[in-house]
Amino acid sequence: MIFKTLMLSPIIVPQALWLAARAARLPEADGERVGKKGIGRPIRLLVPGESSAAGVGVTDQSETRGGQLSDALAAHYAVEWNTVARSGGTVRSTQRALEDLSDATFDIVLVALGINDAKNGVSLRGWSNGYRQLLNTLCEKFQTKHICVSGLPPVRHFPLLPRPLSQVLGDQAELFDARLRQIAQERSDVVYLPIDFTLDTPKMASDGFHPGPEIYREWAHRAADIFVKALA
């Protein structure tokens, strides 16, 4: 894998810089990242992560994965949610953000992390150790009992991602995704959610890399199904 990447680096590096510049043009969604809605049993939701949690690809936080998840859960519960995310976020930067967050209790957490670590060349071992530490922080600091970890997206098949970058990044993302599934299987408090729904061009954001509102909606509703079952 390393040899292949080095051989292709004269092509991949310009493509990676192009991808970074293209992705940077899309801002994070506007709107509140904390709030309350719904009636019934009170629950607290935390949504840590990277650009997909920060809402890159949509205009308002109500359209994001966290916003639409809180809407779906509000049909069953009185939901108080908090999104702690930034574009470009990694496992390490998210760990620091959680350490800086005031102590609180979160019943459920939806995490999406890994694609930036994979893109930035973080080792699989280092990423795995960091992810396990992050899960421990959620359980120990925030007393979380139910965690849903989102798999990495199938970047190999992103329609606007050029080759061979799509192949190299796809290989790395698939390695990370397989390891994440393994990490989830190690714990009774974690459920792995595969990103196996349609990511065709009309449903993607204009950069061809981030989700659009329809994808965020499906993502949120799949996570809601997991949490409703876990909380029953």
C-alpha positions in Angstrom: 0.0 0.0 0.0 2.8 2.4 0.9 4.8 1.5 -2.2 1.8 2.0 -4.4 1.1 5.4 -2.9 4.7 6.5 -3.3 4.7 5.4 -7.0 1.5 7.4 -7.6 2.4 10.4 -5.5 3.3 12.7 -8.5 -0.3 12.3 -9.5 -2.0 11.9 -6.2 -0.5 15.0 -4.5 -2.0 17.5 -7.0 -5.3 15.6 -6.9 -5.3 15.7 -3.0 -4.6 19.4 -3.1 -7.4 19.9 -5.6 -9.8 17.9 -3.3 -8.8 19.9 -0.2 -9.4 23.2 -2.1 -12.7 22.1 -3.5 -14.0 20.8 -0.1 -12.8 24.0 1.7 -15.1 26.1 -0.5 -18.2 24.6 1.2 -18.9 26.1 4.6 -20.3 24.5 7.7 -24.1 24.8 8.1 -25.5 27.8 9.9 -27.7 27.6 12.9 -27.8 26.4 16.5 -25.8 23.4 17.4 -27.6 22.9 20.7 -31.3 22.7 21.5 -34.3 20.9 22.8 -37.4 19.5 21.1 -40.0 16.8 21.5 -42.0 15.5 24.4 -41.9 12.4 26.6 -39.0 10.7 28.2 -36.0 13.1 28.3 -32.8 12.0 26.6 -29.5 13.8 25.8 -27.8 13.4 22.4 -24.2 14.2 21.5 -23.0 14.4 17.9 -19.2 14.7 17.7 -17.3 14.4 14.4 -16.0 16.1 11.3 -17.6 18.0 8.4 -20.6 15.6 8.1 -21.5 16.4 11.7 -20.8 20.1 11.2 -23.2 20.1 8.2 -20.9 20.8 5.2 -23.1 20.3 2.2 -26.3 21.8 3.6 -27.1 25.4 4.6 -28.7 25.0 8.1 -28.1 22.8 11.1 -31.7 21.5 10.8 -30.7 19.7 7.6 -27.6 18.1 9.1 -27.2 14.5 10.4 -27.6 15.7 14.0 -30.5 18.1 13.2 -32.5 15.4 11.4 -31.6 12.8 14.0 -33.0 15.0 16.8 -36.1 15.5 14.7 -36.6 11.8 14.3 -36.0 11.1 17.9 -38.4 14.0 19.0 -41.3 11.8 17.9 -40.5 9.5 20.8 -38.6 11.5 23.3 -37.8 15.0 24.7 -34.4 15.4 23.1 -31.7 17.7 24.2 -28.8 17.7 21.6 -25.3 19.1 21.3 -23.2 19.0 18.2 -19.4 19.2 18.7 -17.8 19.1 15.3 -15.7 21.0 12.8 -14.7 20.5 9.2 -11.5 18.6 8.9 -12.0 17.0 12.3 -10.0 13.9 13.3 -10.1 11.4 16.1 -7.4 13.4 17.9 -8.9 16.8 17.5 -12.3 15.5 18.5 -10.8 13.8 21.6 -9.4 17.2 22.6 -12.8 18.9 22.0 -14.5 16.3 24.2 -11.9 16.8 26.9 -12.6 20.6 26.8 -16.4 20.0 26.9 -18.0 20.5 30.3 -18.9 17.3 32.2 -22.4 16.2 31.4 -24.4 13.1 30.8 -25.3 12.0 27.3 -27.5 9.0 26.9 -26.7 8.5 23.2 -23.9 9.5 20.9 -23.6 9.4 17.1 -20.0 9.5 16.0 -18.6 9.9 12.4 -14.8 10.0 12.2 -12.1 8.6 10.1 -12.1 9.9 6.6 -9.8 12.8 7.5 -7.5 10.5 9.4 -7.3 8.2 6.4 -6.8 11.1 4.0 -4.1 12.7 6.2 -2.0 9.5 6.4 -2.6 8.6 10.1 -1.6 5.0 10.7 -4.3 2.4 11.2 -2.8 1.5 14.6 -2.7 5.0 15.8 -6.2 5.7 14.6 -7.6 2.6 16.2 -6.0 3.4 19.6 -7.3 7.0 19.4 -10.8 5.8 18.5 -10.8 3.4 21.5 -9.7 6.2 23.7 -12.5 8.4 22.4 -15.1 5.7 23.1 -13.7 5.4 26.7 -14.0 9.1 27.2 -17.6 9.0 26.1 -18.4 6.3 28.6 -16.3 7.5 31.5 -16.7 11.3 31.3 -20.2 11.5 29.8 -21.7 8.2 31.2 -22.9 7.3 27.7 -24.6 3.9 27.5 -25.4 3.8 23.8 -23.0 4.8 21.0 -23.5 4.5 17.3 -20.3 4.7 15.2 -20.8 5.5 11.5 -18.6 3.6 9.1 -16.4 5.4 6.6 -18.1 6.3 3.3 -17.3 4.4 0.1 -15.1 7.1 -1.3 -13.8 4.8 -4.0 -17.2 5.3 -5.7 -17.6 9.0 -5.2 -18.5 10.2 -8.7 -16.5 13.4 -8.8 -13.3 12.0 -7.1 -10.6 11.6 -9.7 -8.5 8.5 -10.2 -6.1 7.3 -8.9 -6.9 9.3 -5.8 -10.2 7.6 -5.5 -8.5 4.2 -5.5 -5.8 5.0 -3.0 -8.1 6.8 -0.6 -10.7 4.1 -1.1 -8.2 1.4 -0.1 -7.3 3.3 3.0 -10.9 4.1 4.0 -11.9 0.5 3.6 -9.1 -0.6 5.9 -10.2 1.9 8.5 -13.8 0.9 8.1 -13.1 -2.8 8.6 -11.1 -1.9 11.8 -14.0 0.3 13.1 -16.4 -2.6 12.6 -14.0 -4.7 14.7 -13.7 -2.1 17.4 -17.5 -1.9 17.6 -17.8 -5.7 18.0 -15.5 -5.5 21.0 -18.0 -3.5 23.0 -21.5 -4.1 24.1 -22.3 -0.4 24.2 -21.3 0.4 20.6 -23.3 -0.3 17.4 -21.6 0.0 13.9 -23.7 1.8 11.3 -22.5 1.1 7.7 -22.6 3.9 5.2 -24.1 1.6 2.5 -26.9 3.8 1.2 -26.9 5.5 -2.2 -24.3 8.3 -2.7 -25.1 9.2 -6.3 -24.4 12.6 -7.7 -27.8 14.2 -7.4 -27.9 13.4 -3.7 -24.3 14.7 -3.0 -23.3 18.3 -2.2 -21.9 20.3 -5.1 -18.3 19.3 -4.4 -19.1 15.6 -5.0 -17.6 14.7 -1.7 -20.0 15.7 1.1 -23.6 14.5 1.6 -26.6 16.5 0.6 -29.8 16.8 2.7 -31.3 13.5 1.4 -28.3 11.5 2.5 -28.1 13.2 5.9 -31.8 12.3 6.3 -31.3 8.7 5.5 -28.3 8.6 7.7 -30.2 10.2 10.6 -33.2 7.9 10.3 -31.0 4.8 10.3 -29.3 6.0 13.5 -32.6 6.9 15.0 -33.8 3.3 14.5 -30.7 2.0 16.3 -31.2 4.4 19.2 -35.0 3.8 19.6 -34.3 0.0 19.8 -31.4 0.5 22.3 -33.5 2.8 24.5 -36.6 0.6 24.6 
